[in-house]
C-alpha cells in the first residue's frame, strides 16, 4: 500500500486512535518511549520539567522539542505542521506573546478536538487550530514567521510538496525548525515497506542527504541537520533547521 492517499489514510486512522492513548508515535508501544538505560526517545519525557507542566504534552507523540530550537520571539506567527494534541502550539503561543500567534495544523479531527480542549483548559488564547493537510496548507503566501513540526514530516507521502508548502507560507527571512526522524543510509527495504513502521515514524523517514536536498529544492538555505538520539536500529531523531 504505497499510494499517497493510502498512506495518508493509514496515518490518519492511527493518529485518530492515538488521540485517546498515550502511545508514542501512534504505533510505538509505550514501553519504547525510553531505552533500557532510561534515555527518552519519544513523547513527553523529552521535555524538561518546566515544559512538562503543560498538560497537552502528556499526549506528545514527538521525537524532540522544536520550540526549544526555534528561537521564537514576541510578536511572531508560528505554524506547527501536524500539531496533534497541541502541546508544542501552546508552548509556542506563550513564547510569541504578547502580539504573536501560534497556529496548529492537523488532518485528524480527534487530535484537533483534543488540542482545542487543552488550549481552553490552559487559558491560552493566542492560538488557532486548523483542519488540513501538510501538502495543502490553508494559509496565504508569506504569512508565517516560523514553521515548526515534531516527528511528522516523515509521515507524509510526498515530503517535497510539504516542504514547498512550508516555504510558500513563510515570509522572506522566515525560518524552519523541525524535530524529525532521519533514516540511516542502511535502512533495509523491509523496514521501508512496513506500514506499521511508517505510522510509527520510522519507515517514511528521509536520509540526511535526502532531507537536505529536499529543503534546498524547496528554496531553503542555511540548512542544518543535527542528530540527537537513536530511535530505531535504522534511524535517529534530529533537529532540522533552515532559513527561507
C-alpha positions as CSV (number, residue, x, y, z in Angstrom):
1,X,0.0,0.0,0.0
2,X,2.1,2.9,-1.3
3,X,-0.3,5.3,-3.0
4,X,-0.2,8.7,-1.3
5,X,-3.9,8.6,-0.4
6,X,-3.5,5.1,1.2
7,X,-0.5,6.3,3.3
8,X,-2.4,9.4,4.4
9,X,-5.5,7.4,5.4
10,X,-3.4,4.8,7.3
11,X,-1.6,7.6,9.2
12,X,-4.9,9.4,9.9
13,X,-6.5,6.3,11.3
14,X,-3.5,5.6,13.5
15,X,-3.4,9.1,14.9
16,X,-7.1,9.3,15.4
17,X,-6.7,6.3,17.6
18,X,-3.7,7.8,19.3
19,X,-5.8,10.9,20.3
20,X,-7.2,8.7,23.1
21,X,-4.0,6.9,24.0
22,X,-0.5,7.9,25.2
23,X,1.4,5.5,22.9
24,X,4.4,7.2,21.2
25,X,4.1,7.9,17.5
26,X,0.8,6.2,17.2
27,X,2.1,2.6,16.9
28,X,5.3,2.6,19.0
29,X,4.5,0.7,22.3
30,X,4.6,3.0,25.4
31,X,7.4,0.9,26.9
32,X,9.6,2.1,24.0
33,X,9.5,5.8,24.8
34,X,12.8,5.2,26.7
35,X,15.7,3.0,26.0
36,X,16.9,0.3,28.5
37,X,19.2,2.9,30.2
38,X,16.3,5.3,30.7
39,X,17.1,7.7,27.8
40,X,14.0,9.4,26.5
41,X,13.3,8.5,22.8
42,X,9.7,9.7,22.1
43,X,7.0,11.6,23.8
44,X,6.6,13.9,26.9
45,X,9.8,12.6,28.5
46,X,11.8,14.6,26.1
47,X,10.6,17.9,27.6
48,X,12.2,19.4,30.7
49,X,10.3,19.9,34.0
50,X,9.2,23.4,33.1
51,X,7.8,22.3,29.8
52,X,6.3,19.1,31.3
53,X,3.8,21.3,33.3
54,X,2.0,21.8,30.0
55,X,-0.9,19.4,30.3
56,X,-1.1,18.9,26.5
57,X,2.4,17.4,26.5
58,X,1.1,14.3,28.2
59,X,-0.1,13.3,24.7
60,X,3.0,14.2,22.9
61,X,3.9,11.8,20.1
62,X,7.1,13.6,19.1
63,X,10.8,12.8,18.9
64,X,12.1,16.2,20.1
65,X,11.2,19.7,21.3
66,X,11.1,22.0,18.2
67,X,10.2,25.1,20.3
68,X,13.5,24.8,22.1
69,X,15.5,25.4,19.0
70,X,13.1,27.7,17.0
71,X,14.3,30.9,18.7
72,X,10.8,32.3,19.0
73,X,10.2,36.0,19.8
74,X,7.2,38.0,20.9
75,X,5.0,39.2,18.0
76,X,5.9,36.3,15.7
77,X,3.4,34.0,13.9
78,X,4.2,30.3,14.3
79,X,2.8,27.4,12.3
80,X,3.0,23.8,13.7
81,X,2.7,21.2,10.9
82,X,0.9,18.1,12.3
83,X,0.2,19.7,15.6
84,X,-1.5,16.7,17.2
85,X,-2.6,17.2,20.8
86,X,-1.3,20.8,20.7
87,X,1.5,20.8,23.2
88,X,4.0,22.5,21.0
89,X,1.4,25.0,19.9
90,X,0.7,26.0,23.5
91,X,4.5,26.3,24.2
92,X,5.0,28.4,21.1
93,X,2.0,30.6,21.9
94,X,3.5,31.6,25.2
95,X,6.9,32.3,23.6
96,X,5.4,34.7,21.0
97,X,3.2,36.6,23.4
98,X,2.4,39.4,23.5
99,X,1.4,40.2,20.0
100,X,2.2,36.8,18.4
101,X,0.1,33.8,17.4
102,X,0.6,30.1,17.2
103,X,-1.3,28.0,14.6
104,X,-1.7,24.3,14.7
105,X,-2.5,22.3,11.5
106,X,-3.7,18.7,11.7
107,X,-5.7,16.4,9.5
108,X,-7.2,14.4,12.4
109,X,-10.4,15.8,13.8
110,X,-9.9,13.8,17.0
111,X,-6.5,15.4,17.6
112,X,-7.9,18.9,16.9
113,X,-10.7,18.4,19.4
114,X,-8.2,17.3,22.0
115,X,-5.9,20.3,21.2
116,X,-8.7,22.9,21.4
117,X,-9.8,21.5,24.7
118,X,-6.2,21.6,26.1
119,X,-5.8,25.2,25.0
120,X,-9.1,26.2,26.7
121,X,-8.1,24.3,29.9
122,X,-4.7,26.1,29.8
123,X,-6.2,29.5,29.2
124,X,-4.1,30.1,26.1
125,X,-6.0,32.4,23.7
126,X,-3.5,33.4,21.0
127,X,-3.9,30.0,19.2
128,X,-5.8,28.7,16.2
129,X,-6.2,25.0,15.3
130,X,-6.9,24.3,11.6
131,X,-8.0,21.2,9.8
132,X,-6.0,20.5,6.7
133,X,-3.1,18.7,5.1
134,X,0.6,19.3,5.1
135,X,0.5,19.1,1.3
136,X,-2.1,21.9,1.1
137,X,-1.7,24.4,4.0
138,X,-4.9,26.6,4.3
139,X,-2.9,29.8,4.8
140,X,-2.0,32.6,2.4
141,X,1.5,33.1,1.0
142,X,4.1,34.7,3.2
143,X,2.0,35.0,6.4
144,X,4.1,33.0,8.9
145,X,7.5,33.8,10.6
146,X,8.4,30.3,11.8
147,X,7.3,26.8,10.8
148,X,7.8,24.0,13.3
149,X,7.0,20.3,13.3
150,X,7.6,17.4,15.7
151,X,8.1,14.0,14.2
152,X,5.5,14.5,11.4
153,X,7.3,15.2,8.1
154,X,8.4,11.6,7.9
155,X,4.8,10.5,7.8
156,X,4.0,12.5,4.6
157,X,3.9,10.5,1.4
158,X,5.5,13.4,-0.6
159,X,8.0,15.4,1.5
160,X,8.8,17.7,-1.4
161,X,5.3,19.1,-1.6
162,X,5.2,19.5,2.2
163,X,8.4,21.4,2.3
164,X,7.3,23.5,-0.7
165,X,4.2,24.5,1.2
166,X,6.2,25.4,4.3
167,X,8.4,27.6,2.1
168,X,5.3,29.2,0.5
169,X,3.6,30.3,3.8
170,X,6.9,31.6,5.3
171,X,7.7,35.3,4.9
172,X,11.1,36.1,3.3
173,X,13.7,35.7,6.0
174,X,11.4,33.2,7.9
175,X,12.8,30.1,9.3
176,X,12.0,26.4,9.8
177,X,12.7,24.3,12.9
178,X,11.7,20.6,12.9
179,X,12.3,17.7,15.2
180,X,12.0,14.6,13.0
181,X,13.3,11.2,12.2
182,X,16.2,10.8,9.8
183,X,16.9,7.3,8.3
184,X,20.3,5.7,8.1
185,X,21.6,5.1,4.7
186,X,21.5,1.4,5.5
187,X,17.7,1.2,6.2
188,X,16.6,-2.0,4.7
189,X,13.8,-2.3,2.1
190,X,11.6,-4.4,4.5
191,X,11.5,-1.6,7.0
192,X,10.7,0.9,4.3
193,X,7.8,-1.2,3.1
194,X,6.3,-1.7,6.6
195,X,3.3,0.5,7.0
196,X,3.3,-0.2,10.8
197,X,6.8,1.3,10.9
198,X,5.6,4.1,8.7
199,X,2.9,5.2,11.1
200,X,5.4,4.7,13.9
201,X,7.7,7.4,12.5
202,X,10.4,5.2,11.0
203,X,9.8,3.8,7.5
204,X,8.9,7.1,5.8
205,X,12.0,9.0,7.0
206,X,14.4,10.5,4.6
207,X,18.1,10.1,4.9
208,X,20.1,13.2,6.0
209,X,21.3,13.8,2.4
210,X,17.7,13.4,1.1
211,X,16.3,15.8,3.6
212,X,19.0,18.4,2.9
213,X,18.4,18.1,-0.9
214,X,14.6,18.4,-0.4
215,X,14.9,21.5,1.7
216,X,17.3,23.1,-0.8
217,X,14.9,22.2,-3.7
218,X,12.1,23.9,-1.8
219,X,14.1,27.1,-1.6
220,X,15.6,26.9,1.9
221,X,19.1,28.0,2.8
222,X,21.4,27.6,5.8
223,X,20.2,24.0,6.2
224,X,21.3,22.4,9.5
225,X,20.6,18.7,10.4
226,X,21.8,17.7,13.8
227,X,21.1,14.2,15.0
228,X,20.1,14.0,18.7
229,X,19.4,10.4,19.6
230,X,18.8,7.0,18.1
231,X,15.1,5.9,17.9
232,X,15.5,2.7,15.9
233,X,18.1,0.3,14.6
234,X,17.9,2.2,11.3
235,X,17.0,5.8,12.3
236,X,17.8,8.7,14.5
237,X,15.9,11.7,15.7
238,X,17.4,15.0,14.6
239,X,16.9,18.8,14.8
240,X,16.4,20.2,11.4
241,X,16.7,24.0,10.8
242,X,16.7,26.2,7.7
243,X,16.0,29.7,6.5
244,X,13.7,30.9,3.8
